[in-house]
Amino acid sequence: MEEDKHNPTEQVEHPTHYQSGKIEVIDIIDEFNLDFSLGNVIKYVLRCGKKDDDVTELKKAMWYLKHKIELILKEKNKEGS
């Protein structure tokens, strides 16, 4: 699906950098019931090469993955206290 720059609804609801064929990133995030951090990891990995440069996209994904790991470790530390 080609993004229509003149149609704000398409830019908001179905941007091409979040699609591959009939699959949208949000569908994967919803199907797997991912939280905010993991959803963003998937989002940035799947849009890699479609919006910003590849390295920037992967660094964003890595930031959210590290953040999720920190949250898990923090919760484990609370439980162990």
PyMOL CGO cylinders between C-alpha atoms (Angstrom):
from pymol import cmd
from pymol.cgo import CYLINDER

trace = [
    CYLINDER, 0.00, 0.00, 0.00, 1.55, 3.29, -1.07, 0.3, 1, 1, 1, 1, 1, 1,
    CYLINDER, 1.55, 3.29, -1.07, 1.25, 6.09, 1.46, 0.3, 1, 1, 1, 1, 1, 1,
    CYLINDER, 1.25, 6.09, 1.46, -0.90, 8.98, 0.29, 0.3, 1, 1, 1, 1, 1, 1,
    CYLINDER, -0.90, 8.98, 0.29, 0.90, 12.13, 1.47, 0.3, 1, 1, 1, 1, 1, 1,
    CYLINDER, 0.90, 12.13, 1.47, -2.27, 14.15, 0.83, 0.3, 1, 1, 1, 1, 1, 1,
    CYLINDER, -2.27, 14.15, 0.83, -4.46, 11.91, 2.97, 0.3, 1, 1, 1, 1, 1, 1,
    CYLINDER, -4.46, 11.91, 2.97, -3.75, 12.58, 6.66, 0.3, 1, 1, 1, 1, 1, 1,
    CYLINDER, -3.75, 12.58, 6.66, -5.85, 9.58, 7.70, 0.3, 1, 1, 1, 1, 1, 1,
    CYLINDER, -5.85, 9.58, 7.70, -3.57, 7.18, 5.81, 0.3, 1, 1, 1, 1, 1, 1,
    CYLINDER, -3.57, 7.18, 5.81, -0.48, 8.80, 7.31, 0.3, 1, 1, 1, 1, 1, 1,
    CYLINDER, -0.48, 8.80, 7.31, -1.89, 8.33, 10.81, 0.3, 1, 1, 1, 1, 1, 1,
    CYLINDER, -1.89, 8.33, 10.81, -3.82, 5.06, 10.58, 0.3, 1, 1, 1, 1, 1, 1,
    CYLINDER, -3.82, 5.06, 10.58, -1.82, 3.03, 8.06, 0.3, 1, 1, 1, 1, 1, 1,
    CYLINDER, -1.82, 3.03, 8.06, 1.63, 4.50, 7.37, 0.3, 1, 1, 1, 1, 1, 1,
    CYLINDER, 1.63, 4.50, 7.37, 3.59, 2.40, 4.87, 0.3, 1, 1, 1, 1, 1, 1,
    CYLINDER, 3.59, 2.40, 4.87, 6.68, 2.18, 7.09, 0.3, 1, 1, 1, 1, 1, 1,
    CYLINDER, 6.68, 2.18, 7.09, 4.61, 0.03, 9.50, 0.3, 1, 1, 1, 1, 1, 1,
    CYLINDER, 4.61, 0.03, 9.50, 3.31, -2.38, 6.85, 0.3, 1, 1, 1, 1, 1, 1,
    CYLINDER, 3.31, -2.38, 6.85, 4.50, -5.40, 4.95, 0.3, 1, 1, 1, 1, 1, 1,
    CYLINDER, 4.50, -5.40, 4.95, 1.90, -6.70, 2.55, 0.3, 1, 1, 1, 1, 1, 1,
    CYLINDER, 1.90, -6.70, 2.55, -1.33, -7.12, 4.50, 0.3, 1, 1, 1, 1, 1, 1,
    CYLINDER, -1.33, -7.12, 4.50, 0.39, -7.22, 7.89, 0.3, 1, 1, 1, 1, 1, 1,
    CYLINDER, 0.39, -7.22, 7.89, 0.81, -4.13, 10.05, 0.3, 1, 1, 1, 1, 1, 1,
    CYLINDER, 0.81, -4.13, 10.05, 3.14, -3.87, 13.00, 0.3, 1, 1, 1, 1, 1, 1,
    CYLINDER, 3.14, -3.87, 13.00, 0.25, -3.05, 15.34, 0.3, 1, 1, 1, 1, 1, 1,
    CYLINDER, 0.25, -3.05, 15.34, -1.40, -6.36, 14.43, 0.3, 1, 1, 1, 1, 1, 1,
    CYLINDER, -1.40, -6.36, 14.43, 1.69, -8.30, 15.53, 0.3, 1, 1, 1, 1, 1, 1,
    CYLINDER, 1.69, -8.30, 15.53, 1.98, -6.29, 18.75, 0.3, 1, 1, 1, 1, 1, 1,
    CYLINDER, 1.98, -6.29, 18.75, -1.71, -6.89, 19.54, 0.3, 1, 1, 1, 1, 1, 1,
    CYLINDER, -1.71, -6.89, 19.54, -1.65, -10.58, 18.58, 0.3, 1, 1, 1, 1, 1, 1,
    CYLINDER, -1.65, -10.58, 18.58, 1.23, -11.26, 20.96, 0.3, 1, 1, 1, 1, 1, 1,
    CYLINDER, 1.23, -11.26, 20.96, -0.16, -8.90, 23.63, 0.3, 1, 1, 1, 1, 1, 1,
    CYLINDER, -0.16, -8.90, 23.63, 3.17, -7.08, 23.91, 0.3, 1, 1, 1, 1, 1, 1,
    CYLINDER, 3.17, -7.08, 23.91, 3.69, -4.28, 26.39, 0.3, 1, 1, 1, 1, 1, 1,
    CYLINDER, 3.69, -4.28, 26.39, 4.93, -0.82, 25.44, 0.3, 1, 1, 1, 1, 1, 1,
    CYLINDER, 4.93, -0.82, 25.44, 8.64, -1.65, 25.54, 0.3, 1, 1, 1, 1, 1, 1,
    CYLINDER, 8.64, -1.65, 25.54, 8.47, -4.92, 23.61, 0.3, 1, 1, 1, 1, 1, 1,
    CYLINDER, 8.47, -4.92, 23.61, 5.99, -3.42, 21.17, 0.3, 1, 1, 1, 1, 1, 1,
    CYLINDER, 5.99, -3.42, 21.17, 8.49, -0.69, 20.39, 0.3, 1, 1, 1, 1, 1, 1,
    CYLINDER, 8.49, -0.69, 20.39, 11.28, -3.24, 19.91, 0.3, 1, 1, 1, 1, 1, 1,
    CYLINDER, 11.28, -3.24, 19.91, 9.16, -4.98, 17.28, 0.3, 1, 1, 1, 1, 1, 1,
    CYLINDER, 9.16, -4.98, 17.28, 8.08, -1.67, 15.73, 0.3, 1, 1, 1, 1, 1, 1,
    CYLINDER, 8.08, -1.67, 15.73, 11.61, -0.40, 15.22, 0.3, 1, 1, 1, 1, 1, 1,
    CYLINDER, 11.61, -0.40, 15.22, 12.97, -3.72, 13.98, 0.3, 1, 1, 1, 1, 1, 1,
    CYLINDER, 12.97, -3.72, 13.98, 10.17, -4.17, 11.45, 0.3, 1, 1, 1, 1, 1, 1,
    CYLINDER, 10.17, -4.17, 11.45, 10.32, -0.62, 10.12, 0.3, 1, 1, 1, 1, 1, 1,
    CYLINDER, 10.32, -0.62, 10.12, 14.11, -0.75, 9.80, 0.3, 1, 1, 1, 1, 1, 1,
    CYLINDER, 14.11, -0.75, 9.80, 15.06, 0.64, 6.39, 0.3, 1, 1, 1, 1, 1, 1,
    CYLINDER, 15.06, 0.64, 6.39, 11.64, 2.13, 5.78, 0.3, 1, 1, 1, 1, 1, 1,
    CYLINDER, 11.64, 2.13, 5.78, 11.71, 5.42, 7.70, 0.3, 1, 1, 1, 1, 1, 1,
    CYLINDER, 11.71, 5.42, 7.70, 14.94, 6.53, 9.40, 0.3, 1, 1, 1, 1, 1, 1,
    CYLINDER, 14.94, 6.53, 9.40, 18.34, 5.06, 8.66, 0.3, 1, 1, 1, 1, 1, 1,
    CYLINDER, 18.34, 5.06, 8.66, 18.87, 1.42, 9.62, 0.3, 1, 1, 1, 1, 1, 1,
    CYLINDER, 18.87, 1.42, 9.62, 21.36, 2.04, 12.42, 0.3, 1, 1, 1, 1, 1, 1,
    CYLINDER, 21.36, 2.04, 12.42, 19.10, 4.62, 14.09, 0.3, 1, 1, 1, 1, 1, 1,
    CYLINDER, 19.10, 4.62, 14.09, 16.11, 2.28, 13.93, 0.3, 1, 1, 1, 1, 1, 1,
    CYLINDER, 16.11, 2.28, 13.93, 18.08, -0.60, 15.42, 0.3, 1, 1, 1, 1, 1, 1,
    CYLINDER, 18.08, -0.60, 15.42, 19.53, 1.60, 18.15, 0.3, 1, 1, 1, 1, 1, 1,
    CYLINDER, 19.53, 1.60, 18.15, 15.97, 2.61, 19.09, 0.3, 1, 1, 1, 1, 1, 1,
    CYLINDER, 15.97, 2.61, 19.09, 14.96, -1.06, 19.22, 0.3, 1, 1, 1, 1, 1, 1,
    CYLINDER, 14.96, -1.06, 19.22, 18.00, -1.85, 21.36, 0.3, 1, 1, 1, 1, 1, 1,
    CYLINDER, 18.00, -1.85, 21.36, 17.18, 1.00, 23.76, 0.3, 1, 1, 1, 1, 1, 1,
    CYLINDER, 17.18, 1.00, 23.76, 13.68, -0.37, 24.36, 0.3, 1, 1, 1, 1, 1, 1,
    CYLINDER, 13.68, -0.37, 24.36, 15.00, -3.92, 24.75, 0.3, 1, 1, 1, 1, 1, 1,
    CYLINDER, 15.00, -3.92, 24.75, 17.55, -2.78, 27.33, 0.3, 1, 1, 1, 1, 1, 1,
    CYLINDER, 17.55, -2.78, 27.33, 14.82, -0.81, 29.09, 0.3, 1, 1, 1, 1, 1, 1,
    CYLINDER, 14.82, -0.81, 29.09, 12.62, -3.92, 29.25, 0.3, 1, 1, 1, 1, 1, 1,
    CYLINDER, 12.62, -3.92, 29.25, 15.49, -5.98, 30.67, 0.3, 1, 1, 1, 1, 1, 1,
    CYLINDER, 15.49, -5.98, 30.67, 16.08, -3.31, 33.33, 0.3, 1, 1, 1, 1, 1, 1,
    CYLINDER, 16.08, -3.31, 33.33, 12.39, -3.39, 34.30, 0.3, 1, 1, 1, 1, 1, 1,
    CYLINDER, 12.39, -3.39, 34.30, 12.45, -7.19, 34.60, 0.3, 1, 1, 1, 1, 1, 1,
    CYLINDER, 12.45, -7.19, 34.60, 15.60, -7.13, 36.72, 0.3, 1, 1, 1, 1, 1, 1,
    CYLINDER, 15.60, -7.13, 36.72, 14.20, -4.38, 38.93, 0.3, 1, 1, 1, 1, 1, 1,
    CYLINDER, 14.20, -4.38, 38.93, 11.03, -6.42, 39.52, 0.3, 1, 1, 1, 1, 1, 1,
    CYLINDER, 11.03, -6.42, 39.52, 13.06, -9.56, 40.30, 0.3, 1, 1, 1, 1, 1, 1,
    CYLINDER, 13.06, -9.56, 40.30, 15.13, -7.61, 42.80, 0.3, 1, 1, 1, 1, 1, 1,
    CYLINDER, 15.13, -7.61, 42.80, 11.94, -6.37, 44.50, 0.3, 1, 1, 1, 1, 1, 1,
    CYLINDER, 11.94, -6.37, 44.50, 10.63, -9.91, 44.76, 0.3, 1, 1, 1, 1, 1, 1,
    CYLINDER, 10.63, -9.91, 44.76, 13.90, -11.14, 46.21, 0.3, 1, 1, 1, 1, 1, 1,
    CYLINDER, 13.90, -11.14, 46.21, 14.00, -8.45, 48.92, 0.3, 1, 1, 1, 1, 1, 1,
]
cmd.load_cgo(trace, "trace")
